[in-house]
Amino acid sequence: MLKKVFSGICAGVLISIGGAVFLACDNRYVGAVLFTVALLCICLKGYSLYTGRIGFIVESHDKEYFGGLTLGLLGNAIGTVGCGYAIRLALPKLGEAAQILCTGKLDQSFWQTLIRGIFCGVLMYLAVSIYKEKNNVIGIIFCIPVFILAGFEHSIADLFYFAASGIVSLKAFDFIWTVILGNSIGAVILPLLMMKFKRTK
């Protein structure tokens, strides 16, 4: 159990580094590309990132896999929140940038946030599944900048941004859970459709 939590923490730290470099870049296109360092390292090291693993629950829908997902998500939260507060303390300008970013996120409606989370979930599943099935990082290199530049929501990255912003509120809590729900729905869409396709062939 602890190993899964620690693996999640490691993934959370890497997502935080990706988020920090995105906040530090004046050019959002450059920031979006550099953010890929997070998922590249997570996949190559085999760390547990909730948004990268939830889509595979369609194939591995047993209690052990679900338990690993839950523990990984807990680790992701610990890693990103801890790093978020550390970044806010060490690099106040990044904290200010995160505050501006998160204030805008809280202006979104429930449906806007959910749909943005769903599309991010689709891209995260594609990025990781292409890496696993083809042993190729091309999906990561393209899918990550695409979800960032499109304005889609990634729950684990958002945990970092909100911690770095210093915004703590019920509205922020609801926002994060909405994104987690959206990411989860989006990640299972393609595998469920493919499963249905195989059964009807």
N, C-alpha and C positions, 0 to 999 in steps of 0.2 A: 504493500500500500504506500509506504513512504517513498519507494522508488518512483512510483507513478506521480506522486505529488511533486517530488524533486525534479522529475523530467518536465512536468508542467511549469515549474518555476523557471527552469532553464529556458524554455520556450518563451515564457513571459518576459524574461530579461532581454532576449533577442528581439522580440517585437518592440520592446521599449526603446532599444537602440535604433531600430528602424524608424520608430515614431519620432525620436529625438532628432535624427538627421533630417527627417521631413520638415519638422518645425524650424530647423536651423537654416534651411535653404530658402533663399529669396525667390528662386525659380521653382515653382511647384512641379514642373516637368522633371527637372533634375532630382528633386526630392522624391518624387514617385518612383523613379528608376532606382535611386539609392536605397529606397525602402526594401527592395527585393533581397538585400543582404540578409534580412531577418529570416524569410522563409527558405532561402537557399541554405543557410546554415542549419536551420531547424530540420529540414529534410535530410541533409547530408549527415547530420549527427543523430538523427532518429529521435529527437525530442517530441514530447507530447503537446501538440497544439490542438485545442478543441475544434477550431474551425477547419483544420486540415484533416480531422479524423471522423467527425460526426457523419459525413456522407457514407462512410463504409459500414455504418450500423445496419444498412439495408442487407448487406451480406453476412455480417457478424452480429446478429441481433440477440445475443445471449446476455445473461446477467453479468458475466465477467467483463465483457466488452463495455457494457453500459457503466459498470462500476469504474472501469479504467478511464472512461470519458469524464465521469463526474470528478474523479480525483485529479485528472489532468486539468480540468476547468478550474478547480480550486487552486491548483498550482499556478496556472496562468494568471489568475486574479492576484495571488500573493506577489508574483514576480512583477507584474505590471504596476500594481498600486505602490509597491515598495520603491520601484525605480522611478515612478512618476513623482513621488514626493521628494526623492533624492535629487532628481533633475531640477525640480522647482527650487530646491534649496541651493544647489550648486550653480545653476544657470537660470537666473531670474527672467532673462529675456525670453527663454523658451517657455517658461511658465506663463508669461504674458501672452505669447503667441497661442499657447494652448487654451488660455482663457477666452480669447477672441474666437477661436475655432469652436470651442464647446458651447459658447453662448449662442452661436448660430445653429448648432445642432439642436439645442433645446427649443428653438423656434419651429422646428418641424412638427407636423401632426403625427399621430400614431401611425396612420397608414403610410405616410411618406417614409417614416423611419423603418417600418416593417418591410416595405417593398425594396428600399435601398439595401436592407440587410439580406433579403432573399437573393437579389442579384449578386451580391458579394459572395454569398454562400455557394452559388453556382460556380463562380470563378475560382473560389478556393478549392472546391472539389476537383475541378478540372486541372488546376495547377498540380495538386498532390497526386491525383490518379495518373496523370501523364508521367510524372516522375517515377511512380511505383511500377507502372505497367511497361513503360518504354525506357526506363533508366535514363531519362533525358530531362534537363532543367528548362527546356524551352517554354513550357507552360508557366513556370514560375516567373521567368523573365518578362513574359508578356502579360499574364493575367493579373499580377500585382499592380503594375502601373495603371492598367485599364480600370480596375475597381477604384483606385484612388482618384484618378483623373475624371472618372464618370460621376464621382460623388457618392459611391455606394458606401455602406457602413460595415465596418469590421469590429465585432464586439470586443475582441481582446485589445486591439489597437485603441479603441475608444476608452477602455478601462485605463490605459496609460494616459491618454489625453486628459481625461477628467481628473485623474490624480495629480497630474502636472499642473492643471489649471487651478486646483484648490477648490473647485466647485463641489460641494457636498450638499445634496438635497434629495427629497423624495422624487422630484421630477427627473433628476439625473439617474437615480436608481431605476425608475420605470423605463427610462430611455435605454439603459444598458440591457435590461431584460428583454425589451422589445427587439433590440438588435440581435441578441442571442437567439431568440425565437426565429427571427428572419433568417439568420445565417443557417440555422438548423433545417428550416424548411427548404431553403435554396439548395443546400448541400445534398439533399436526398432526392431532388426532382429528377435529375438525369439518371441515376442508378435505378430508380423506381420505373421510369419510362422504359429503360433498356430491359429490365426484368419482364415488364409487360410485353414488350416487343418479342422477346425470346419465347414467351409462352404462346404467343399467337402465330408464330412462324409455322 
